[in-house]
Amino acid sequence: MAFDEALRARLRAHLGAMDGIAEKPMVGGIGFMLRGNLLCGVMGPDLLVRLASRDFDRYLGEDGAGPMVMGGRSSRSWMLVPGTSVAGEPEMARWIGRATEFVGRMPAKPSK
């Protein structure tokens, strides 16, 4: 599956100053890891963000955000935000900030 290269470049620029970021291919897109934990990514035209499951209902529908569905299954920890909804820096920063708040508290995963 192709993904939005412009959104990928914007994410790279946004995350570039953060320590512990690595970019990796993932099924259907590209992922950005924070200390070994998937933080966010691009799937098709959309921004993928990892959030605390307790926040799922709170953010569902905001900016058109919906659950990520893969193989017919969805998770309350992953949301897809339409790329058009994060076209501006403030919107992208808000979603990435939410993901960073959650993933930043996770223990680092050892490098393989």
N, C-alpha and C positions, 0 to 999 in steps of 0.2 A: 504494500500500500504506500502510495506517495504521501508525503507530508509537506506542510507549508514551510518552505525554506526561508522565507522572509521572517516568519514567526520564530524559527530556529535562530536566525541571526540576531533578532531582538532579544531573545532569551540569553544568548551568549553574552551580548553586551550588558544586559541587566545583571547577570550573575558573575560577570568577569572579575569584579572586585572582591568577591567572597572567597574565603579560604575553604579548601576541602571540596571544591566542585570538580566533577569529572563528567564528561559527555560520553554516552554509550548508546549504541543501537539497541532498540527493543522491538518487540513484535509490533509491527504496524507503525513504527515511528522512531523517535529519538528521545532518550531520557537524559536528565541531568541529575547526577547523584550528589548528595551532600554527605561527605564522610562515609561513603559506601551505601547509603540509604537513598532510594529513589525519592526525589523531591518534586520534580515536575518534568514535563516533556511536551512534545508535540505529537499529536495523533491526527493524521489527516489535516484538516484546517483548524483544529482546535487545540487549546492549551489544556494539558492534563495537570492537575494538581493533587497532591496528597494532603488530606486533612484528617483531623481527629474524627473518628466516627461519631462522637457526641455532637459535633458541629454540622453533621450532614444535613439535617432538617433545617437548620438555621440558614444555611447558604444555598440550599436547593432552590433553583429558579432565579436566584440573583444573577443579573447580567445574562440570563438564559442558561445558566449552569445546570447540568443534569448529571446523572450517574454515568460512569464509564461502564459499558457493557461489553464483555468479551466472552465469546463462546456461549452466549445466552445467559451469562451470569453477571451480576453486578455486585459492587462492594460499596459499603457505606464510607470507605476511606478514600475513594478516588472519584474525582469529578472532572468532567469535561466542560470547559468554558469556551463558547464560540470565539474564534480568533477575532472576529469583528468586534466583540465586546471588550477585548483587551488591546484595541488598536492604539489607545493612548497610554502614555507612561503611567499616569496615576492609577488607572484600572489594572494594568499589569502588576505594578508595585503592590497594590492591595492584595491581589490573589497570591502572588509569590510570597508576600509577607506572611499570609496565613499559613501557607505550606511550610515556610521556614520556621515559624513559631512552633509548629508541631514536630517536624522532622528534626529540627535543631536540638530537641530534648532527647532524641533517641541516641543510644550508645553507638559509637562508630563501629562499622563492620571492618574486620581485618581485610587487607588487600589479598587478592588471589594471585 
